[in-house]
Amino acid sequence: MKMQDTAVRRYKLGKYDVIAQPAAGSMHMLRYTVLLDGKRLGALFSVPCESDCKFMESPPVVPPLKIFSVTYRPGRPRKDAVRPSAGDPDQVPLPWAIKGQRRY
C-alpha cells in the first residue's frame, strides 16, 4: 500500500493558527501544530479546541514536590518501642517541614 500525500491544512482558532499535517509513519493520523504570532506553542494528535491552545500558551503553576522523607510515615510502632524525647539534640528541626500537616 502506498502512503497518500495529504495536503497541509491551515486554519485559525481564535487568535491561534493551527497547522494540520500528516503524522510521521501514519497514513491516517494528523499532527496539529499550534502557533501564536508565528511562535510554536506545541503539537497535538487530536484536534485542539481553544482551551487546549490557552493551556499550551500559559500552563497552570505546578506546586513544588514534597520531599519523601517528610511525607513518608511508616505504620504503627511496636508495643515495646521507646518514644523519642522532645529535646533530643540528635534531631535537627527541618525548616522545610510542613507544619500542622494532617494525614487523611
Backbone bond lengths (Angstrom), bond angles and torsions (degrees), N, CA, C in turn:
res aa  C-N    CA-C-N  psi(-1)  N-CA   C-N-CA  omega(-1)  CA-C   N-CA-C  phi
1 M - - - 1.441 - - 1.530 109.58 -
2 K 1.307 116.68 137.24 1.450 121.37 -178.06 1.534 110.38 -95.93
3 M 1.333 116.32 136.68 1.461 120.67 -179.56 1.521 109.57 -73.94
4 Q 1.344 115.37 128.53 1.455 119.96 -178.70 1.512 110.49 -78.23
5 D 1.306 116.16 143.85 1.450 120.91 173.97 1.524 107.32 -93.41
6 T 1.311 116.34 107.54 1.460 119.26 176.69 1.510 107.90 -95.52
7 A 1.287 115.14 146.78 1.454 120.51 -177.60 1.527 109.93 -71.28
8 V 1.293 115.57 149.51 1.460 121.62 176.25 1.520 107.35 -76.71
9 R 1.338 115.37 127.34 1.466 119.77 179.91 1.522 109.50 -104.88
10 R 1.322 116.13 138.80 1.469 122.32 176.18 1.516 107.82 -122.34
11 Y 1.328 114.99 138.04 1.466 119.22 173.70 1.516 109.25 -152.85
12 K 1.348 114.78 163.30 1.464 120.85 -179.96 1.514 108.62 -101.51
13 L 1.331 114.32 143.85 1.455 121.43 177.17 1.527 105.48 -132.38
14 G 1.327 116.17 92.43 1.463 120.13 -172.87 1.514 108.52 67.53
15 K 1.323 117.50 -124.08 1.465 121.22 178.79 1.525 112.22 -92.25
16 Y 1.331 118.24 2.30 1.459 123.08 -175.60 1.526 110.60 -100.91
17 D 1.331 116.03 145.17 1.460 122.32 172.71 1.518 107.31 -101.05
18 V 1.324 115.89 134.30 1.462 121.05 -179.67 1.522 107.91 -120.70
19 I 1.329 115.73 130.35 1.466 121.47 177.27 1.523 107.01 -114.32
20 A 1.340 116.40 120.64 1.466 122.31 177.70 1.521 107.65 -103.44
21 Q 1.335 115.54 121.13 1.457 119.67 179.13 1.522 108.74 -138.72
22 P 1.310 118.33 157.12 1.467 120.09 -178.31 1.527 111.41 -60.25
23 A 1.315 116.09 137.92 1.464 121.17 177.45 1.519 108.93 -74.87
24 A 1.305 115.97 146.99 1.457 120.68 -178.48 1.525 110.06 -64.76
25 G 1.313 116.96 130.28 1.457 122.43 177.14 1.510 114.96 78.91
26 S 1.314 118.36 8.32 1.457 120.96 -179.57 1.525 109.77 -124.95
27 M 1.329 115.55 145.23 1.461 119.32 -179.44 1.523 112.34 -93.37
28 H 1.318 117.39 -20.80 1.456 118.00 -173.74 1.530 113.93 -127.33
29 M 1.342 118.99 -10.23 1.462 119.87 -178.76 1.516 110.97 -90.29
30 L 1.329 114.45 148.17 1.459 120.58 177.86 1.519 109.68 -115.65
31 R 1.330 115.59 147.64 1.462 121.00 173.27 1.515 107.17 -106.33
32 Y 1.323 115.78 124.48 1.452 122.51 -177.75 1.517 108.62 -101.21
33 T 1.333 116.21 111.73 1.462 121.99 178.73 1.521 108.21 -96.86
34 V 1.340 116.39 128.93 1.461 122.03 -177.55 1.523 108.95 -102.60
35 L 1.336 116.09 128.10 1.457 122.79 -179.90 1.525 109.79 -122.33
36 L 1.329 115.59 147.00 1.470 121.67 173.72 1.517 107.11 -132.69
37 D 1.318 116.30 115.41 1.474 122.83 -177.05 1.527 111.40 53.97
38 G 1.323 117.14 39.65 1.454 122.32 178.05 1.518 114.36 81.78
39 K 1.335 117.73 -3.53 1.462 121.01 179.71 1.522 109.13 -99.30
40 R 1.337 116.78 130.61 1.463 121.75 -177.67 1.519 109.85 -75.03
41 L 1.344 116.16 124.71 1.460 121.35 177.50 1.523 111.44 -92.35
42 G 1.313 117.01 -36.63 1.457 120.74 -178.27 1.510 110.41 168.68
43 A 1.340 115.38 -174.70 1.451 120.94 -179.05 1.515 109.58 -141.33
44 L 1.336 115.36 148.78 1.462 122.36 179.92 1.521 109.17 -133.75
45 F 1.335 116.15 157.89 1.453 120.64 173.70 1.515 111.80 -99.62
46 S 1.337 117.55 -3.11 1.460 121.11 173.72 1.524 108.05 -115.22
47 V 1.312 116.26 157.34 1.458 120.69 -177.24 1.529 108.92 -64.28
48 P 1.338 117.44 120.61 1.462 118.92 -177.40 1.521 112.07 -78.48
49 C 1.324 115.24 148.22 1.464 119.79 170.45 1.528 106.30 -104.80
50 E 1.323 116.23 177.15 1.462 119.19 -175.17 1.526 111.77 -65.21
51 S 1.341 117.74 -33.28 1.465 119.47 179.01 1.526 111.11 -68.16
52 D 1.346 118.37 -33.20 1.463 120.74 174.82 1.528 110.47 -62.99
53 C 1.328 116.00 -40.31 1.461 120.75 179.76 1.527 110.69 -66.54
54 K 1.345 116.74 -41.44 1.465 120.33 178.38 1.521 110.44 -63.67
55 F 1.330 117.08 -38.14 1.464 121.96 177.93 1.521 110.74 -62.66
56 M 1.342 116.67 -40.95 1.459 119.72 178.61 1.526 111.32 -69.51
57 E 1.327 116.53 -32.75 1.470 120.03 -179.29 1.528 111.15 -69.10
58 S 1.325 116.72 -46.63 1.470 120.13 179.21 1.521 108.72 -139.43
59 P 1.335 117.29 90.51 1.464 120.44 -179.61 1.526 110.45 -68.09
60 P 1.349 118.30 155.61 1.455 120.67 -179.64 1.530 111.16 -67.82
61 V 1.312 115.29 157.09 1.460 121.35 -179.97 1.526 108.69 -70.76
62 V 1.323 116.18 132.45 1.458 121.46 179.02 1.525 107.96 -95.63
63 P 1.336 118.11 126.39 1.467 118.80 -179.90 1.522 110.80 -66.93
64 P 1.332 117.16 153.90 1.468 118.99 -179.69 1.524 110.98 -66.31
65 L 1.319 115.47 153.90 1.454 120.32 -179.21 1.525 110.55 -70.02
66 K 1.331 115.84 143.77 1.455 119.86 174.41 1.519 108.11 -82.92
67 I 1.306 115.75 141.62 1.450 120.51 -179.33 1.522 108.21 -76.51
68 F 1.328 116.02 132.19 1.459 121.53 -172.66 1.517 112.02 -60.07
69 S 1.332 117.72 -39.79 1.464 120.27 -176.04 1.526 111.52 -66.19
70 V 1.326 117.51 -24.34 1.459 120.49 179.04 1.518 110.41 -82.50
71 T 1.318 116.72 -40.52 1.459 120.24 -174.70 1.519 112.92 -86.41
72 Y 1.330 118.30 -19.50 1.452 120.67 -178.01 1.521 109.36 -78.78
73 R 1.291 116.01 122.84 1.458 121.01 176.87 1.511 108.05 -128.62
74 P 1.335 117.00 113.17 1.457 118.99 -178.41 1.523 111.22 -68.03
75 G 1.337 116.44 174.47 1.462 121.75 -177.91 1.518 113.65 -65.72
76 R 1.297 115.36 -168.99 1.470 121.75 -178.51 1.513 111.99 -59.83
77 P 1.335 117.61 144.56 1.463 119.45 175.24 1.523 110.47 -74.29
78 R 1.325 116.03 159.71 1.463 120.27 177.62 1.525 110.07 -67.87
79 K 1.329 116.38 162.87 1.468 121.05 -178.68 1.523 111.89 -63.14
80 D 1.325 117.57 -37.00 1.458 120.02 -176.41 1.533 113.03 -92.47
81 A 1.328 118.39 12.62 1.458 121.32 -179.81 1.523 110.31 -71.96
82 V 1.323 116.90 143.84 1.463 122.73 179.78 1.517 108.24 -90.80
83 R 1.335 116.73 132.03 1.462 120.38 179.09 1.530 109.89 -71.65
84 P 1.325 117.72 139.04 1.465 118.78 176.25 1.531 109.43 -72.88
85 S 1.328 115.20 142.43 1.469 118.51 179.59 1.521 109.48 -78.90
86 A 1.332 116.17 153.70 1.464 121.35 -176.14 1.525 111.85 -69.83
87 G 1.313 118.66 -35.86 1.460 121.30 -176.73 1.508 113.18 -96.18
88 D 1.289 118.35 37.07 1.453 122.66 -177.97 1.533 109.20 -73.41
89 P 1.353 119.30 118.99 1.470 120.35 -177.82 1.530 112.72 -70.18
90 D 1.339 117.85 -17.70 1.465 119.59 179.59 1.524 111.67 -73.49
91 Q 1.321 116.47 -26.17 1.456 119.74 -179.37 1.517 109.31 -89.06
92 V 1.315 115.89 119.77 1.455 121.98 179.00 1.514 107.58 -97.14
93 P 1.349 118.64 130.03 1.468 118.74 177.65 1.530 110.15 -66.29
94 L 1.297 115.72 134.04 1.456 121.07 -178.03 1.525 109.39 -91.04
95 P 1.338 118.52 121.10 1.462 120.23 -177.28 1.523 112.70 -67.54
96 W 1.352 117.83 -21.17 1.459 119.51 -178.01 1.519 111.75 -97.21
97 A 1.344 117.03 9.04 1.459 119.83 178.32 1.525 109.18 -68.92
98 I 1.293 116.13 150.27 1.460 121.54 -177.80 1.521 108.40 -87.62
99 K 1.330 116.36 114.65 1.460 120.20 -178.09 1.519 109.62 -79.15
100 G 1.316 115.38 138.72 1.458 120.24 177.33 1.517 114.07 68.43
101 Q 1.327 116.75 24.04 1.470 119.46 -178.64 1.520 109.27 -71.25
102 R 1.318 116.21 134.17 1.462 121.96 178.31 1.505 107.88 -117.83
103 R 1.313 114.89 137.85 1.459 120.11 176.60 1.513 109.33 -97.86
104 Y 1.285 115.44 124.69 1.455 124.40 175.43 1.451 108.84 55.70
